[in-house]
Amino acid sequence: MSLLTLCTFASDVLTLNNAMVFSGEIVKIKGCIVLFKSEGIKYEIPVADIFSLEFEDVNNKVYTDYMKLADNDPNKCMSGRMDAENYHGKNGSHFVLGLLFGPFAMIGTALANPTPEKGKDTYAMSQNKNLFSDPEYLSCYKKKAKGKMIGMEALGWGTWILFLIAIS
């Protein structure tokens, strides 16, 4: 009976940087986000906010994936995404490109190769200049920068389509 009780109460443990500790189930680790389920509620927690993870079952697939991630520094990815989000590109320019050229602007951006060095704001304002040559940082930076620019171009193209429908 006591063995059953132990198994029932055993769970994964998540400790945040602010020393708060939670028990529940680590459902998935995706990119720089940990999906954590506690008391039936799912939470998305940025890896940068997590101090430690303790897994109940070391044979769990989520645990083995986590160990692969542990070989890399997850903060590099988060830093790349945040730099691209905060500093890369001129949103207004990409909106106008989408307005004028629609899907062609989005195709051009998809083929582009955004880097922190090409974004003058990123180069000037980022605190992560030491990571500018790191492949993991660059991969996350490029993905986020492209997504942000294509989003603005799609918004511009959508505005153009709405304008045409409105004047018809």
FIKOLZA-1660 file (N, C-alpha, C; in steps of 0.1 Angstrom, whole numbers, plus 5000, padded with zeros to 4 digits):
% residues 168
   i   px   py   pz ch aa at
   1 5008 4988 5000  A  M  N
   1 5000 5000 5000  A  M CA
   1 5009 5013 5000  A  M  C
   2 5020 5013 5008  A  S  N
   2 5028 5025 5008  A  S CA
   2 5035 5027 4995  A  S  C
   3 5038 5016 4988  A  L  N
   3 5045 5018 4975  A  L CA
   3 5035 5025 4965  A  L  C
   4 5023 5021 4965  A  L  N
   4 5013 5027 4957  A  L CA
   4 5011 5042 4960  A  L  C
   5 5012 5045 4973  A  T  N
   5 5011 5059 4977  A  T CA
   5 5023 5067 4972  A  T  C
   6 5035 5061 4973  A  L  N
   6 5047 5068 4968  A  L CA
   6 5046 5071 4954  A  L  C
   7 5041 5061 4946  A  C  N
   7 5040 5063 4931  A  C CA
   7 5030 5074 4928  A  C  C
   8 5019 5074 4936  A  T  N
   8 5009 5084 4933  A  T CA
   8 5014 5098 4935  A  T  C
   9 5022 5100 4945  A  F  N
   9 5026 5114 4948  A  F CA
   9 5039 5118 4941  A  F  C
  10 5046 5108 4935  A  A  N
  10 5058 5112 4928  A  A CA
  10 5055 5120 4915  A  A  C
  11 5063 5130 4913  A  S  N
  11 5061 5138 4901  A  S CA
  11 5073 5146 4898  A  S  C
  12 5073 5153 4886  A  D  N
  12 5084 5161 4882  A  D CA
  12 5084 5174 4890  A  D  C
  13 5096 5179 4892  A  V  N
  13 5097 5191 4900  A  V CA
  13 5104 5202 4892  A  V  C
  14 5098 5214 4892  A  L  N
  14 5103 5226 4885  A  L CA
  14 5106 5237 4895  A  L  C
  15 5118 5242 4894  A  T  N
  15 5123 5253 4903  A  T CA
  15 5126 5265 4894  A  T  C
  16 5119 5276 4898  A  L  N
  16 5122 5288 4890  A  L CA
  16 5134 5296 4896  A  L  C
  17 5139 5306 4889  A  N  N
  17 5150 5314 4893  A  N CA
  17 5147 5321 4906  A  N  C
  18 5134 5324 4909  A  N  N
  18 5131 5331 4921  A  N CA
  18 5129 5322 4933  A  N  C
  19 5133 5309 4931  A  A  N
  19 5133 5299 4942  A  A CA
  19 5119 5293 4944  A  A  C
  20 5109 5296 4936  A  M  N
  20 5096 5290 4937  A  M CA
  20 5097 5276 4931  A  M  C
  21 5091 5266 4938  A  V  N
  21 5092 5252 4934  A  V CA
  21 5077 5247 4932  A  V  C
  22 5076 5240 4920  A  F  N
  22 5063 5234 4916  A  F CA
  22 5065 5219 4913  A  F  C
  23 5055 5212 4917  A  S  N
  23 5055 5197 4913  A  S CA
  23 5043 5195 4903  A  S  C
  24 5045 5186 4894  A  G  N
  24 5035 5183 4884  A  G CA
  24 5041 5174 4873  A  G  C
  25 5038 5177 4861  A  E  N
  25 5044 5169 4850  A  E CA
  25 5050 5178 4839  A  E  C
  26 5062 5175 4836  A  I  N
  26 5068 5182 4824  A  I CA
  26 5064 5175 4812  A  I  C
  27 5055 5182 4804  A  V  N
  27 5048 5176 4793  A  V CA
  27 5057 5176 4781  A  V  C
  28 5064 5188 4778  A  K  N
  28 5072 5189 4766  A  K CA
  28 5082 5200 4768  A  K  C
  29 5093 5199 4761  A  I  N
  29 5103 5210 4760  A  I CA
  29 5104 5213 4746  A  I  C
  30 5100 5225 4742  A  K  N
  30 5100 5229 4728  A  K CA
  30 5107 5242 4726  A  K  C
  31 5119 5241 4719  A  G  N
  31 5126 5254 4717  A  G CA
  31 5131 5259 4731  A  G  C
  32 5126 5271 4734  A  C  N
  32 5130 5277 4747  A  C CA
  32 5119 5278 4756  A  C  C
  33 5109 5269 4755  A  I  N
  33 5097 5269 4763  A  I CA
  33 5095 5255 4769  A  I  C
  34 5092 5254 4782  A  V  N
  34 5088 5242 4789  A  V CA
  34 5073 5242 4791  A  V  C
  35 5067 5231 4786  A  L  N
  35 5052 5230 4789  A  L CA
  35 5051 5222 4802  A  L  C
  36 5045 5227 4812  A  F  N
  36 5044 5221 4825  A  F CA
  36 5030 5220 4830  A  F  C
  37 5025 5209 4834  A  K  N
  37 5012 5207 4838  A  K CA
  37 5011 5204 4853  A  K  C
  38 5003 5212 4860  A  S  N
  38 5002 5211 4875  A  S CA
  38 4987 5213 4878  A  S  C
  39 4981 5203 4885  A  E  N
  39 4967 5204 4890  A  E CA
  39 4958 5206 4878  A  E  C
  40 4961 5200 4867  A  G  N
  40 4952 5200 4855  A  G CA
  40 4954 5212 4846  A  G  C
  41 4963 5222 4850  A  I  N
  41 4965 5234 4842  A  I CA
  41 4978 5233 4836  A  I  C
  42 4979 5237 4822  A  K  N
  42 4992 5237 4815  A  K CA
  42 4997 5251 4816  A  K  C
  43 5010 5252 4818  A  Y  N
  43 5018 5264 4818  A  Y CA
  43 5029 5264 4808  A  Y  C
  44 5031 5275 4801  A  E  N
  44 5043 5276 4792  A  E CA
  44 5053 5285 4799  A  E  C
  45 5065 5279 4802  A  I  N
  45 5075 5286 4810  A  I CA
  45 5087 5288 4802  A  I  C
  46 5092 5300 4800  A  P  N
  46 5105 5303 4793  A  P CA
  46 5116 5296 4800  A  P  C
  47 5125 5290 4793  A  V  N
  47 5137 5283 4798  A  V CA
  47 5145 5293 4807  A  V  C
  48 5146 5305 4803  A  A  N
  48 5154 5315 4810  A  A CA
  48 5149 5317 4824  A  A  C
  49 5136 5314 4827  A  D  N
  49 5131 5316 4840  A  D CA
  49 5132 5304 4849  A  D  C
  50 5138 5293 4844  A  I  N
  50 5139 5280 4851  A  I CA
  50 5153 5278 4857  A  I  C
  51 5153 5276 4870  A  F  N
  51 5166 5273 4876  A  F CA
  51 5170 5258 4875  A  F  C
  52 5160 5249 4877  A  S  N
  52 5162 5235 4875  A  S CA
  52 5150 5227 4872  A  S  C
  53 5152 5215 4867  A  L  N
  53 5141 5206 4864  A  L CA
  53 5145 5192 4870  A  L  C
  54 5136 5186 4877  A  E  N
  54 5139 5172 4882  A  E CA
  54 5128 5163 4877  A  E  C
  55 5132 5153 4870  A  F  N
  55 5123 5143 4864  A  F CA
  55 5120 5131 4873  A  F  C
  56 5108 5127 4874  A  E  N
  56 5104 5115 4881  A  E CA
  56 5110 5103 4874  A  E  C
  57 5108 5102 4861  A  D  N
  57 5112 5090 4853  A  D CA
  57 5123 5094 4844  A  D  C
  58 5135 5088 4846  A  V  N
  58 5146 5092 4837  A  V CA
  58 5146 5084 4824  A  V  C
  59 5136 5075 4822  A  N  N
  59 5134 5068 4809  A  N CA
  59 5124 5075 4800  A  N  C
  60 5118 5086 4806  A  N  N
  60 5108 5094 4798  A  N CA
  60 5114 5100 4786  A  N  C
  61 5107 5101 4775  A  K  N
  61 5112 5107 4763  A  K CA
  61 5115 5122 4765  A  K  C
  62 5106 5129 4773  A  V  N
  62 5108 5143 4775  A  V CA
  62 5122 5145 4782  A  V  C
  63 5125 5136 4792  A  Y  N
  63 5138 5137 4799  A  Y CA
  63 5150 5135 4789  A  Y  C
  64 5149 5125 4780  A  T  N
  64 5160 5123 4771  A  T CA
  64 5162 5135 4762  A  T  C
  65 5150 5141 4757  A  D  N
  65 5151 5153 4749  A  D CA
  65 5157 5164 4757  A  D  C
  66 5154 5165 4770  A  Y  N
  66 5159 5175 4778  A  Y CA
  66 5175 5174 4779  A  Y  C
  67 5179 5162 4781  A  M  N
  67 5193 5160 4782  A  M CA
  67 5201 5164 4769  A  M  C
  68 5194 5162 4758  A  K  N
  68 5200 5167 4745  A  K CA
  68 5201 5182 4745  A  K  C
  69 5190 5188 4750  A  L  N
  69 5190 5203 4751  A  L CA
  69 5201 5208 4761  A  L  C
  70 5203 5200 4772  A  A  N
  70 5212 5205 4782  A  A CA
  70 5227 5206 4777  A  A  C
  71 5229 5198 4766  A  D  N
  71 5243 5199 4760  A  D CA
  71 5244 5213 4753  A  D  C
  72 5234 5219 4749  A  N  N
  72 5234 5232 4743  A  N CA
  72 5229 5242 4754  A  N  C
  73 5232 5254 4753  A  D  N
  73 5227 5264 4762  A  D CA
  73 5214 5270 4757  A  D  C
  74 5203 5267 4764  A  P  N
  74 5190 5272 4759  A  P CA
  74 5189 5287 4759  A  P  C
  75 5197 5293 4767  A  N  N
  75 5196 5308 4768  A  N CA
  75 5201 5314 4755  A  N  C
  76 5210 5307 4748  A  K  N
  76 5214 5313 4735  A  K CA
  76 5203 5315 4726  A  K  C
  77 5194 5305 4725  A  C  N
  77 5182 5305 4716  A  C CA
  77 5173 5317 4721  A  C  C
  78 5170 5317 4733  A  M  N
  78 5162 5328 4738  A  M CA
  78 5168 5342 4736  A  M  C
  79 5180 5343 4737  A  S  N
  79 5187 5356 4735  A  S CA
  79 5186 5360 4720  A  S  C
  80 5188 5350 4711  A  G  N
  80 5186 5353 4697  A  G CA
  80 5172 5357 4693  A  G  C
  81 5162 5350 4699  A  R  N
  81 5148 5354 4696  A  R CA
  81 5145 5368 4701  A  R  C
  82 5150 5371 4713  A  M  N
  82 5147 5384 4719  A  M CA
  82 5154 5395 4712  A  M  C
  83 5166 5393 4707  A  D  N
  83 5173 5403 4700  A  D CA
  83 5166 5406 4686  A  D  C
  84 5162 5395 4680  A  A  N
  84 5155 5397 4667  A  A CA
  84 5142 5404 4669  A  A  C
  85 5134 5401 4680  A  E  N
  85 5121 5407 4683  A  E CA
  85 5123 5421 4686  A  E  C
  86 5133 5425 4694  A  N  N
  86 5134 5438 4699  A  N CA
  86 5141 5448 4689  A  N  C
  87 5151 5443 4682  A  Y  N
  87 5159 5452 4674  A  Y CA
  87 5160 5450 4659  A  Y  C
  88 5156 5439 4654  A  H  N
  88 5158 5436 4639  A  H CA
  88 5147 5442 4631  A  H  C
  89 5151 5448 4620  A  G  N
  89 5142 5452 4609  A  G CA
  89 5134 5465 4612  A  G  C
  90 5128 5470 4601  A  K  N
  90 5120 5482 4602  A  K CA
  90 5106 5477 4598  A  K  C
  91 5097 5476 4608  A  N  N
  91 5084 5471 4606  A  N CA
  91 5076 5479 4596  A  N  C
  92 5077 5492 4596  A  G  N
  92 5069 5500 4587  A  G CA
  92 5074 5498 4572  A  G  C
  93 5087 5496 4570  A  S  N
  93 5092 5493 4557  A  S CA
  93 5086 5480 4551  A  S  C
  94 5086 5470 4560  A  H  N
  94 5081 5457 4556  A  H CA
  94 5066 5457 4553  A  H  C
  95 5059 5465 4561  A  F  N
  95 5044 5467 4559  A  F CA
  95 5042 5473 4545  A  F  C
  96 5050 5483 4541  A  V  N
  96 5049 5489 4528  A  V CA
  96 5053 5480 4517  A  V  C
  97 5063 5472 4519  A  L  N
  97 5067 5462 4509  A  L CA
  97 5056 5452 4507  A  L  C
  98 5049 5447 4517  A  G  N
  98 5038 5438 4516  A  G CA
  98 5026 5445 4509  A  G  C
  99 5024 5458 4512  A  L  N
  99 5013 5465 4506  A  L CA
  99 5015 5467 4491  A  L  C
 100 5028 5469 4487  A  L  N
 100 5031 5471 4473  A  L CA
 100 5034 5458 4465  A  L  C
 101 5040 5448 4471  A  F  N
 101 5044 5437 4463  A  F CA
 101 5038 5423 4468  A  F  C
 102 5030 5424 4479  A  G  N
 102 5023 5412 4484  A  G CA
 102 5032 5400 4486  A  G  C
 103 5028 5389 4480  A  P  N
 103 5035 5376 4482  A  P CA
 103 5049 5376 4477  A  P  C
 104 5053 5385 4468  A  F  N
 104 5066 5386 4463  A  F CA
 104 5076 5391 4473  A  F  C
 105 5071 5400 4481  A  A  N
 105 5079 5406 4493  A  A CA
 105 5081 5395 4503  A  A  C
 106 5071 5387 4505  A  M  N
 106 5072 5376 4515  A  M CA
 106 5082 5365 4510  A  M  C
 107 5082 5362 4498  A  I  N
 107 5091 5352 4492  A  I CA
 107 5105 5358 4493  A  I  C
 108 5107 5370 4490  A  G  N
 108 5120 5376 4491  A  G CA
 108 5126 5376 4505  A  G  C
 109 5117 5379 4515  A  T  N
 109 5121 5378 4529  A  T CA
 109 5124 5364 4533  A  T  C
 110 5117 5354 4528  A  A  N
 110 5119 5340 4532  A  A CA
 110 5133 5336 4526  A  A  C
 111 5137 5341 4515  A  L  N
 111 5150 5338 4510  A  L CA
 111 5162 5346 4516  A  L  C
 112 5158 5356 4523  A  A  N
 112 5169 5365 4529  A  A CA
 112 5176 5358 4540  A  A  C
 113 5187 5364 4544  A  N  N
 113 5196 5358 4555  A  N CA
 113 5198 5369 4565  A  N  C
 114 5188 5372 4574  A  P  N
 114 5190 5382 4584  A  P CA
 114 5201 5378 4595  A  P  C
 115 5210 5387 4598  A  T  N
 115 5220 5385 4608  A  T CA
 115 5220 5397 4617  A  T  C
 116 5225 5395 4629  A  P  N
 116 5226 5407 4638  A  P CA
 116 5235 5418 4633  A  P  C
 117 5245 5414 4625  A  E  N
 117 5254 5425 4619  A  E CA
 117 5247 5433 4609  A  E  C
 118 5237 5427 4602  A  K  N
 118 5230 5435 4591  A  K CA
 118 5220 5444 4598  A  K  C
 119 5215 5441 4610  A  G  N
 119 5206 5450 4617  A  G CA
 119 5213 5460 4625  A  G  C
 120 5214 5472 4620  A  K  N
 120 5222 5482 4628  A  K CA
 120 5217 5484 4642  A  K  C
 121 5204 5483 4645  A  D  N
 121 5199 5485 4658  A  D CA
 121 5204 5473 4667  A  D  C
 122 5203 5461 4661  A  T  N
 122 5208 5449 4669  A  T CA
 122 5222 5450 4672  A  T  C
 123 5230 5454 4663  A  Y  N
 123 5245 5455 4665  A  Y CA
 123 5248 5466 4675  A  Y  C
 124 5240 5477 4675  A  A  N
 124 5243 5487 4684  A  A CA
 124 5238 5485 4698  A  A  C
 125 5226 5478 4699  A  M  N
 125 5219 5478 4712  A  M CA
 125 5220 5464 4719  A  M  C
 126 5223 5454 4712  A  S  N
 126 5223 5440 4718  A  S CA
 126 5234 5439 4729  A  S  C
 127 5230 5432 4739  A  Q  N
 127 5240 5429 4750  A  Q CA
 127 5247 5415 4747  A  Q  C
 128 5243 5409 4736  A  N  N
 128 5248 5395 4732  A  N CA
 128 5258 5395 4721  A  N  C
 129 5266 5405 4719  A  K  N
 129 5275 5405 4708  A  K CA
 129 5285 5393 4708  A  K  C
 130 5287 5388 4720  A  N  N
 130 5296 5376 4720  A  N CA
 130 5290 5364 4714  A  N  C
 131 5277 5364 4712  A  L  N
 131 5270 5352 4706  A  L CA
 131 5267 5354 4691  A  L  C
 132 5271 5365 4685  A  F  N
 132 5268 5368 4671  A  F CA
 132 5273 5357 4661  A  F  C
 133 5283 5350 4666  A  S  N
 133 5289 5339 4657  A  S CA
 133 5285 5325 4661  A  S  C
 134 5277 5324 4672  A  D  N
 134 5272 5311 4677  A  D CA
 134 5261 5306 4668  A  D  C
 135 5262 5294 4662  A  P  N
 135 5252 5288 4653  A  P CA
 135 5238 5287 4659  A  P  C
 136 5237 5283 4672  A  E  N
 136 5224 5282 4678  A  E CA
 136 5217 5295 4680  A  E  C
 137 5225 5305 4684  A  Y  N
 137 5220 5319 4685  A  Y CA
 137 5215 5324 4672  A  Y  C
 138 5224 5322 4661  A  L  N
 138 5220 5327 4648  A  L CA
 138 5208 5320 4642  A  L  C
 139 5207 5307 4644  A  S  N
 139 5195 5300 4639  A  S CA
 139 5182 5306 4645  A  S  C
 140 5182 5308 4658  A  C  N
 140 5170 5313 4665  A  C CA
 140 5167 5327 4661  A  C  C
 141 5178 5335 4659  A  Y  N
 141 5177 5349 4655  A  Y CA
 141 5171 5350 4641  A  Y  C
 142 5176 5342 4632  A  K  N
 142 5171 5343 4618  A  K CA
 142 5157 5338 4617  A  K  C
 143 5153 5328 4624  A  K  N
 143 5139 5323 4624  A  K CA
 143 5130 5334 4629  A  K  C
 144 5133 5340 4640  A  K  N
 144 5124 5350 4646  A  K CA
 144 5124 5363 4637  A  K  C
 145 5135 5367 4632  A  A  N
 145 5136 5379 4624  A  A CA
 145 5128 5377 4611  A  A  C
 146 5129 5365 4604  A  K  N
 146 5121 5363 4592  A  K CA
 146 5106 5362 4595  A  K  C
 147 5103 5356 4606  A  G  N
 147 5089 5355 4610  A  G CA
 147 5083 5369 4612  A  G  C
 148 5090 5377 4619  A  K  N
 148 5085 5391 4622  A  K CA
 148 5084 5399 4610  A  K  C
 149 5093 5398 4600  A  M  N
 149 5093 5406 4588  A  M CA
 149 5082 5401 4579  A  M  C
 150 5080 5388 4578  A  I  N
 150 5070 5382 4569  A  I CA
 150 5056 5385 4575  A  I  C
 151 5055 5385 4588  A  G  N
 151 5042 5389 4594  A  G CA
 151 5038 5403 4590  A  G  C
 152 5048 5412 4591  A  M  N
 152 5044 5426 4587  A  M CA
 152 5041 5427 4572  A  M  C
 153 5048 5420 4564  A  E  N
 153 5045 5420 4549  A  E CA
 153 5031 5414 4547  A  E  C
 154 5028 5403 4554  A  A  N
 154 5014 5397 4552  A  A CA
 154 5003 5407 4557  A  A  C
 155 5006 5414 4567  A  L  N
 155 4997 5425 4572  A  L CA
 155 4995 5435 4561  A  L  C
 156 5006 5440 4555  A  G  N
 156 5005 5449 4544  A  G CA
 156 4997 5444 4532  A  G  C
 157 4999 5432 4528  A  W  N
 157 4992 5425 4517  A  W CA
 157 4977 5424 4521  A  W  C
 158 4975 5420 4533  A  G  N
 158 4961 5419 4537  A  G CA
 158 4954 5432 4537  A  G  C
 159 4960 5443 4541  A  T  N
 159 4955 5456 4540  A  T CA
 159 4951 5460 4526  A  T  C
 160 4960 5457 4517  A  W  N
 160 4958 5459 4502  A  W CA
 160 4946 5452 4497  A  W  C
 161 4944 5439 4501  A  I  N
 161 4933 5431 4497  A  I CA
 161 4920 5437 4503  A  I  C
 162 4920 5441 4516  A  L  N
 162 4908 5447 4522  A  L CA
 162 4905 5460 4515  A  L  C
 163 4915 5468 4511  A  F  N
 163 4912 5480 4504  A  F CA
 163 4905 5478 4491  A  F  C
 164 4910 5468 4483  A  L  N
 164 4904 5465 4471  A  L CA
 164 4889 5460 4472  A  L  C
 165 4887 5452 4483  A  I  N
 165 4873 5448 4485  A  I CA
 165 4864 5459 4489  A  I  C
 166 4870 5469 4497  A  A  N
 166 4862 5480 4502  A  A CA
 166 4858 5489 4490  A  A  C
 167 4867 5491 4480  A  I  N
 167 4864 5500 4469  A  I CA
 167 4856 5493 4458  A  I  C
 168 4854 5480 4459  A  S  N
 168 4846 5473 4449  A  S CA
 168 4832 5475 4451  A  S  C
% end
